[in-house]
């Protein structure tokens, strides 16, 4: 185990990681609230012993997040909602 893994495994660090993930999930759910049941598809998942992911578990997650071409009404590009990006305060 290297130094980074040891530090990441410290109880205080894990509490902060978990707290940060819950905060991102709460923000994402708030941003998704105006889009039907989408907020219910946002989850916090532990990935291995140290990491936590906030995920949008929806069959159209990629299209919802980043956008897609409307094939039904043929109206062109439908912009993504960027809920996960905005919740995590990331920029493109």
C-alpha positions in Angstrom: 0.0 0.0 0.0 1.5 3.4 -1.0 1.3 6.6 0.9 -1.7 7.9 -1.1 -3.7 4.8 -0.3 -2.8 5.0 3.4 -3.9 8.6 3.6 -7.1 8.0 1.6 -8.0 5.2 4.0 -7.8 7.3 7.2 -11.2 7.5 8.9 -11.3 11.4 8.7 -10.5 11.3 5.0 -13.2 8.7 4.3 -15.7 10.8 6.2 -14.9 13.8 4.1 -15.1 11.8 0.9 -18.5 10.4 1.9 -19.7 13.8 2.9 -18.6 15.3 -0.4 -20.3 12.6 -2.4 -23.6 13.1 -0.4 -23.4 16.8 -1.1 -22.9 16.3 -4.8 -25.8 13.8 -4.8 -28.1 16.3 -3.0 -27.2 19.1 -5.4 -27.7 16.8 -8.4 -31.1 15.7 -7.1 -32.1 19.3 -6.6 -31.0 20.2 -10.2 -32.9 17.1 -11.5 -36.1 17.8 -9.5 -37.8 19.6 -12.4 -37.3 16.7 -14.8 -39.8 14.1 -13.8 -38.5 11.2 -11.7 -34.9 11.8 -12.8 -33.7 12.7 -9.2 -34.6 9.1 -8.1 -32.0 7.8 -10.6 -29.1 9.6 -8.9 -27.2 7.4 -6.4 -24.1 7.3 -4.3 -22.1 4.1 -4.8 -19.0 2.9 -3.0 -16.3 1.8 -5.5 -13.8 -0.3 -3.8 -12.7 0.3 -0.2 -11.7 4.0 -0.7 -13.7 5.7 -3.5 -17.3 6.8 -3.9 -19.1 7.7 -7.1 -22.2 9.7 -7.6 -24.0 8.2 -10.6 -27.0 8.8 -12.8 -28.4 5.3 -13.3 -30.8 5.9 -16.2 -30.9 4.1 -19.6 -30.5 7.5 -21.3 -28.0 8.9 -18.8 -25.4 10.0 -21.4 -28.0 11.6 -23.7 -29.6 13.4 -20.7 -26.2 14.7 -19.4 -24.5 15.8 -22.6 -27.2 16.0 -25.2 -28.4 14.1 -28.2 -29.9 14.4 -31.7 -33.7 14.3 -31.6 -34.6 11.3 -33.8 -38.4 11.3 -33.0 -39.3 14.9 -33.9 -36.2 15.5 -36.0 -35.8 18.9 -34.3 -32.0 18.7 -34.3 -29.7 18.8 -31.3 -31.2 18.7 -27.8 -28.7 20.2 -25.3 -27.8 18.1 -22.3 -28.8 19.1 -18.8 -25.3 18.8 -17.4 -26.8 17.9 -14.0 -23.9 15.8 -12.8 -21.2 18.2 -14.0 -22.9 21.2 -12.4 -23.6 19.3 -9.2 -19.9 18.5 -8.9 -19.0 22.1 -9.8 -17.0 21.0 -12.8 -16.4 23.0 -15.9 -15.8 22.0 -19.5 
